[in-house]
């Protein structure tokens, strides 16, 4: 699962544009509405990306081209440090001593 890194800040600046600051690199990224939708879908667990692709394709766009564009956008977001893999916290195993009574 993907997640938004803690070092990323966002601000809606109007006209469908979102400003995103990566505090580690000091770089800004400007997202239009489509890029923001892809980013939000990537951060949502489940089948949000598939639903987004199907919705865009239903508007008459080629599904393969939509899928390629979404994958390229996600790769760019990852390269800019705006998406990271969420690693599950390993569960600690508790050792229990078994005492048998006779």
C-alpha positions as CSV (number, residue, x, y, z in Angstrom):
1,X,0.0,0.0,0.0
2,X,1.2,3.5,-0.8
3,X,1.1,6.4,1.7
4,X,1.8,10.1,1.7
5,X,5.2,10.7,3.4
6,X,5.2,12.8,6.6
7,X,7.5,15.3,5.1
8,X,5.0,16.4,2.4
9,X,2.7,19.4,2.8
10,X,-0.2,20.4,0.5
11,X,-2.2,23.6,-0.1
12,X,-5.1,24.2,-2.5
13,X,-4.2,27.4,-4.3
14,X,-7.3,27.7,-6.4
15,X,-8.4,27.1,-10.0
16,X,-8.0,23.3,-9.5
17,X,-4.3,23.6,-8.6
18,X,-2.7,22.0,-5.5
19,X,0.8,23.0,-4.4
20,X,2.8,20.2,-2.8
21,X,6.0,20.8,-0.9
22,X,8.5,18.1,-0.2
23,X,10.2,19.4,3.0
24,X,13.2,17.0,2.6
25,X,14.1,18.3,-0.9
26,X,12.6,21.8,-0.6
27,X,11.0,21.3,-4.0
28,X,7.5,22.3,-4.9
29,X,5.2,20.3,-7.2
30,X,2.1,21.8,-8.8
31,X,-0.7,19.4,-9.4
32,X,-3.7,19.9,-11.7
33,X,-7.0,18.2,-10.8
34,X,-6.2,15.0,-12.7
35,X,-2.8,14.6,-11.1
36,X,-4.4,15.3,-7.6
37,X,-7.1,12.7,-8.3
38,X,-4.5,10.1,-9.3
39,X,-2.4,10.9,-6.2
40,X,-5.5,10.6,-3.9
41,X,-6.5,7.4,-5.5
42,X,-3.0,5.9,-5.0
43,X,-3.2,6.8,-1.3
44,X,-6.6,5.1,-0.8
45,X,-6.6,1.5,0.0
46,X,-8.5,-0.8,-2.2
47,X,-9.4,-0.5,-5.9
48,X,-9.5,3.3,-6.2
49,X,-6.9,3.4,-9.0
50,X,-8.9,0.8,-11.0
51,X,-12.1,2.7,-10.4
52,X,-10.4,6.0,-11.6
53,X,-9.1,4.3,-14.7
54,X,-12.5,2.8,-15.5
55,X,-14.2,6.2,-14.9
56,X,-11.9,8.0,-17.3
57,X,-12.1,5.2,-19.9
58,X,-15.9,5.4,-19.7
59,X,-15.6,9.0,-21.0
60,X,-14.4,7.6,-24.3
61,X,-10.6,7.4,-23.7
62,X,-8.6,4.3,-24.6
63,X,-8.3,2.2,-21.4
64,X,-4.7,1.2,-22.2
65,X,-3.6,4.8,-22.7
66,X,-5.4,5.8,-19.5
67,X,-3.7,3.0,-17.6
68,X,-0.3,4.0,-19.0
69,X,-0.8,7.6,-18.2
70,X,-1.9,6.8,-14.6
71,X,1.2,4.5,-14.1
72,X,3.5,7.2,-15.5
73,X,2.0,9.8,-13.2
74,X,2.3,7.6,-10.2
75,X,6.0,6.9,-11.1
76,X,6.6,10.7,-11.3
77,X,4.9,11.2,-8.0
78,X,7.1,8.5,-6.5
79,X,10.2,10.0,-8.0
80,X,9.4,13.4,-6.4
81,X,9.1,11.7,-3.0
82,X,5.3,12.2,-2.8
83,X,4.4,8.5,-2.6
84,X,6.2,5.9,-0.5
85,X,5.5,2.3,0.2
86,X,3.8,1.7,3.5
87,X,5.6,-1.1,5.4
88,X,3.5,-2.9,7.9
89,X,4.9,-2.8,11.4
90,X,6.1,-6.3,12.2
91,X,4.1,-7.9,15.0
92,X,6.0,-9.0,18.0
93,X,5.7,-12.6,18.8
94,X,5.1,-13.5,22.4
95,X,6.7,-16.6,23.6
96,X,4.5,-18.4,26.1
97,X,5.7,-21.1,28.4
98,X,3.5,-24.1,28.5
99,X,3.3,-25.8,31.9
100,X,1.7,-29.2,31.9
101,X,0.3,-30.7,35.1
102,X,0.2,-34.4,35.7
